[in-house]
Amino acid sequence: MRKLICRSFAGAALLVALLAAPAYPQTSPAEPDHTPVFVRDSHLDLLLRNLYWNHDRKHGLPDNREWGQALRLAFQSGYTPGVVGLGVDLNAYGVVRLGGDSQYLGRAGVLVPDGKGGVHDESSTAEGALKLKGFASELRYGNNLRPYNPVFAPADTRLLPSSATGLWLTSQPRSDTFLEAGRMTKARDFNQVSHDGRFYASYSGVSTDQVVFLGGRHELDPATRLSAYGSEFRDIWKQLYLSAGHTWKLPRDNALNLACPPTGRSMPAPSARATST
């Protein structure tokens, strides 16, 4: 019995000693990561967005009240090896109605209309794009494109983001220079699941089936920057955008930024959105 007790105490003491002993890193070199770059550089993002819209309109106009929950999945792959790499971007969206009386629905743009004066309780859509990367440039083709510049900017002000279908080329030949060009032929609004919509200029009530743009920005030095863009909304307008800015450093980590007003046509810079046809 005493031998058994002694052995038990000895085993316990050895276990405590092993647990209390410092852990030393392995001295052997780490094995190289053979995971393909296409997989290793990929990532999947999940965004949950909840939005309640209550627009209390006056003068006898009907109120706008909608409440919904969105799930947004975004997958971005890496690129295949070689001079020109191939990759994919995929998106999946889902919207669920959480509340709102039927008399107030269908006007706030939060939920997806059902075409009968109401909204869908549930709706979903998916989109994607192929991308080629090489020579400091990237070319994308698909229906989930979301350029954001002074002359073309799909809106993201509700549960889902707007998106465009077309070609989008970006290039950064130098660290201080960024160039881009695009040709968009179809669109999906932020409260739509179809990708066959048209583009329209915000608040003007006119639409088009094609938008092209070209432009970029350049930093003369860390404090001085220039930007120039041009676009054409077919049968609506042609637009030119020019701007310049400079930043002066002030004491106590403050700064003064001066930006010249953009010059161009009197028409406001449009936001790309889709309208059902």
C-alpha positions in Angstrom: 0.0 0.0 0.0 2.8 2.4 0.9 4.6 1.6 -2.3 1.4 2.4 -4.3 1.0 5.7 -2.4 4.7 6.6 -3.0 4.4 5.8 -6.7 1.3 7.9 -6.9 3.0 10.9 -5.3 6.0 10.4 -7.5 3.9 10.3 -10.6 2.1 13.4 -9.5 5.3 15.2 -8.8 6.7 14.2 -12.2 3.5 15.5 -13.9 3.7 18.8 -12.0 7.4 19.2 -13.0 6.7 18.6 -16.6 3.8 21.1 -16.6 5.9 23.7 -14.9 9.0 23.2 -17.1 9.6 26.0 -19.6 8.7 25.3 -23.2 11.6 25.8 -25.6 11.0 26.4 -29.4 12.1 23.8 -31.8 15.5 24.4 -33.3 14.8 22.7 -36.6 13.9 25.1 -39.4 10.2 25.4 -40.3 9.0 23.5 -43.3 8.2 25.7 -46.4 4.6 26.4 -47.1 3.7 24.6 -50.3 0.1 25.9 -50.4 -0.7 27.3 -53.9 -0.7 31.1 -53.9 -4.2 31.1 -55.4 -5.4 29.5 -52.1 -3.0 31.1 -49.6 -3.9 34.6 -50.6 -7.6 34.0 -50.7 -10.0 35.2 -48.0 -13.7 35.2 -47.2 -15.4 38.1 -45.5 -18.8 38.1 -43.8 -20.7 41.3 -43.1 -24.1 41.6 -41.3 -25.9 44.8 -41.8 -29.2 45.8 -40.0 -31.1 48.8 -41.2 -34.3 50.5 -39.9 -35.6 53.3 -42.0 -38.3 55.6 -40.6 -39.0 58.7 -42.8 -41.6 60.8 -41.1 -42.9 62.8 -44.1 -45.0 66.0 -43.5 -47.8 67.8 -45.3 -49.9 64.6 -45.7 -47.3 62.6 -47.6 -47.1 58.9 -46.8 -44.3 57.8 -44.5 -41.5 55.4 -45.5 -40.8 52.7 -42.9 -38.8 49.5 -43.6 -36.6 47.2 -41.4 -34.4 44.5 -42.7 -31.3 42.3 -42.1 -28.7 41.6 -44.8 -26.0 39.0 -45.0 -23.1 39.8 -47.3 -20.4 37.2 -48.2 -17.4 38.3 -50.2 -14.7 35.8 -51.4 -11.5 37.1 -53.0 -9.0 34.6 -54.4 -5.3 34.9 -54.9 -3.7 34.7 -58.3 -2.3 31.8 -60.2 1.5 31.9 -60.7 3.1 33.4 -63.8 3.6 36.6 -65.6 -0.1 37.1 -65.7 -2.1 35.7 -62.8 -5.8 34.6 -62.9 -8.2 34.9 -60.0 -11.9 35.2 -59.1 -14.1 37.4 -56.9 -17.4 36.1 -55.7 -20.2 37.7 -53.7 -23.5 36.4 -52.2 -26.2 38.5 -50.7 -29.3 37.8 -48.7 -32.0 40.1 -47.3 -34.7 39.3 -44.8 -37.6 41.6 -43.9 -37.8 42.1 -40.1 -40.7 44.5 -39.9 -42.8 47.4 -41.3 -46.5 47.8 -42.0 -47.5 47.1 -45.5 -48.9 50.6 -46.0 -45.3 52.0 -45.5 -43.3 49.5 -47.5 -41.8 49.8 -51.0 -40.6 53.4 -51.0 -37.5 53.5 -48.8 -35.3 51.3 -51.0 -34.3 49.1 -48.0 -36.1 45.9 -49.1 -36.5 44.4 -52.5 -39.8 45.3 -54.3 -42.0 42.5 -55.4 -43.4 44.3 -58.4 -46.9 44.5 -56.8 -46.5 47.5 -54.6 -45.0 45.6 -51.7 -41.7 43.9 -50.9 -40.3 40.4 -50.6 -40.0 38.9 -47.2 -36.8 37.2 -48.3 -34.5 37.7 -51.3 -31.0 36.8 -52.4 -28.6 37.2 -55.3 -25.0 36.2 -56.3 -22.4 37.8 -58.6 -18.8 37.4 -59.5 -15.9 38.5 -61.7 -12.8 37.1 -63.3 -9.6 39.1 -62.8 -6.2 39.1 -64.5 -3.1 40.7 -62.9 0.2 41.5 -64.4 2.6 44.4 -65.3 1.4 46.5 -62.4 -2.2 46.3 -63.7 -5.4 44.4 -63.0 -8.3 43.7 -65.4 -11.7 42.6 -64.1 -14.7 41.4 -66.0 -18.0 40.5 -64.3 -21.2 41.8 -62.7 -19.9 42.7 -59.2 -17.7 45.7 -60.1 -17.7 48.6 -57.8 -15.4 51.4 -58.9 -15.4 54.4 -56.7 -14.2 57.7 -58.2 -15.5 61.3 -58.8 -17.4 60.4 -62.0 -18.7 56.8 -61.3 -19.5 55.5 -57.8 -22.1 52.7 -57.2 -24.0 53.5 -54.1 -23.8 51.6 -50.8 -26.4 53.4 -48.7 -28.9 50.6 -47.9 -28.7 46.9 -46.9 -26.9 45.8 -50.1 -24.3 47.6 -52.3 -25.0 48.5 -55.9 -22.9 46.8 -58.6 -22.1 47.1 -62.3 -21.4 44.7 -65.1 -18.6 45.4 -67.5 -14.8 45.8 -67.8 -12.6 47.6 -65.3 -8.9 48.2 -65.7 -6.7 49.6 -62.9 -3.0 50.3 -63.0 -0.3 51.6 -60.6 2.9 51.9 -62.6 4.4 53.9 -59.8 3.7 54.2 -56.1 2.5 57.8 -56.5 0.3 57.2 -59.6 -3.0 55.4 -60.0 -4.9 55.0 -63.3 -8.2 53.4 -64.2 -10.7 53.0 -67.0 -14.0 51.2 -67.3 -16.9 50.4 -69.6 -20.1 49.4 -67.8 -23.2 48.1 -69.6 -25.6 46.8 -66.9 -26.3 47.5 -63.2 -27.9 46.3 -60.1 -29.4 48.8 -57.6 -29.1 48.5 -53.9 -32.6 47.2 -53.5 -32.6 44.8 -56.5 -31.5 41.3 -57.2 -31.5 41.5 -61.0 -28.3 42.5 -62.9 -30.1 43.8 -66.0 -30.8 47.3 -64.8 -29.8 50.7 -66.3 -27.6 53.5 -64.9 -29.1 56.8 -64.1 -27.8 60.2 -62.9 -29.0 60.8 -59.3 -32.0 63.1 -58.9 -32.2 63.8 -62.6 -34.7 61.0 -63.6 -32.8 60.0 -66.8 -31.0 56.7 -67.4 -28.6 55.1 -69.8 -27.4 51.6 -70.7 -23.7 52.4 -71.0 -21.1 54.3 -68.9 -17.4 54.8 -69.8 -14.8 56.6 -67.8 -11.1 57.2 -67.7 -8.9 59.0 -65.2 -6.4 58.8 -62.3 -4.5 60.6 -59.6 -0.9 61.5 -59.1 1.1 62.8 -56.0 3.7 65.4 -56.9 5.0 65.0 -53.4 3.6 63.7 -50.1 1.7 66.9 -49.6 0.5 67.8 -53.2 -1.9 65.7 -55.3 -3.6 66.0 -58.7 -6.7 64.2 -60.0 -8.3 64.1 -63.5 -11.3 62.1 -64.7 -13.6 62.0 -67.7 -16.8 60.1 -68.3 -19.7 59.7 -70.7 -23.2 58.6 -69.8 -24.5 57.7 -73.2 -27.2 60.1 -74.4 -27.0 62.0 -71.1 -23.8 63.9 -70.7 -20.0 64.0 -71.0 -18.2 65.1 -67.9 -14.7 66.3 -67.1 -13.4 66.5 -63.5 -10.1 68.2 -62.5 -8.9 68.8 -58.9 -5.7 69.7 -57.0 -4.9 69.7 -53.3 -2.1 70.5 -50.9 -1.6 69.9 -47.2 0.4 72.0 -44.8 1.6 70.5 -41.5 0.9 72.6 -38.4 2.1 72.3 -34.8 0.7 69.7 -32.4 -0.1 67.1 -35.1 -2.5 69.4 -36.9 -2.8 70.0 -40.6 -4.4 72.4 -43.1 -5.7 71.0 -46.3 -6.6 73.1 -49.3 -8.3 71.6 -52.3 -9.2 73.5 -55.4 -12.9 73.1 -56.5 -13.3 70.6 -59.3 -13.7 72.1 -62.7 -15.9 70.8 -65.5 -19.4 70.9 -66.7 -22.2 72.3 -64.6 -23.9 68.9 -64.2 -23.2 67.3 -60.8 -21.0 64.3 -60.6 -23.3 61.2 -61.0 -23.7 58.2 -58.8 -24.2 54.9 -60.7 -27.4 53.2 -59.8 -29.7 50.9 -61.6 -33.4 51.3 -62.5 -35.7 48.5 -63.4 -36.9 48.3 -67.0 
